[in-house]
Amino acid sequence: MHYKDKEIQLQYQGFSITKPLWINTLNKINQFTDLQLINTFKPKVLLHDNLRLGKLVEQFIFYQLAANQNIEIILENIQVQNGNITVGELDGIILQNNIPIHLEIVYKFYLYDATVGTAEMEHWIGPNRRDSFNEKFQKLRKKQLPLLYHEKTRELLAHHDLDVNTIQQKVYFKAQLFPHLNDSNKEFPLINNDCISGFYIYLKELAQFKECKFYIPTKHNWLVIPHTNVKWLNFDAFKADLSIFLEKTISPLCWMKKPNGTLLKLFVVWW
């Protein structure tokens, strides 16, 4: 079974308009910029439904990279081995305007919970509270980016006539952010506020939207910009479907259509 062409284009378009989580540099980690976005995605290989969302996003990004005339992809998804042990993996080595760059790719959905941690970076957490922006950022800083300088990485890249000391490091870190409904108009100083894509609410707050219609997209379609061509649920049917997710401690991303036709994205959280 493979993707319907129209569905994957909508996923690609939603991915493409997602903004970088910060502008330029955050704590000495540089965002990858100056990438010309391509309107239509044409996969080189068949993409299957069981492809993880993160891997789908990688396909989108490498497609965009390959389509840019000033970029050459040298290596992608490079396994660094020490004998039979995998030391780690580099997402990609590219040349941009003949400058070698080690590129790490991240695409995340984060919700803002001020009760977690003590600083803004710690307040952005995954929908199910199992990960956070701070955890991912520290993993990039302490593990993924330093992997470039590992002895075995140096050996591997030397076979491609690459000297790690000449390679710049950047991340392509995009995110959709969802503050609580009450924080919808709040400005967040550290992150790019253009990443805010909707809001989240608790189940007890859902009743205020009982005149609205709802839709629960599949995980891959979390990327998609809401549109009207779906099977909308009324409030009662939506609550019944929603309860299945919440009982499994899963916070689903949902679409909401207001009586005036406005379309919104929101999470209803189990916690």
Salt bridges, closest charged atoms under 4 A:
GLU58 OE1 - LYS55 NZ 3.64
GLU104 OE2 - HIS102 NE2 2.75
ASP113 OD2 - ARG129 NH1 2.82
ASP131 OD2 - LYS108 NZ 3.55
GLU155 OE1 - LYS152 NZ 3.56
GLU205 OE1 - HIS180 NE2 2.89
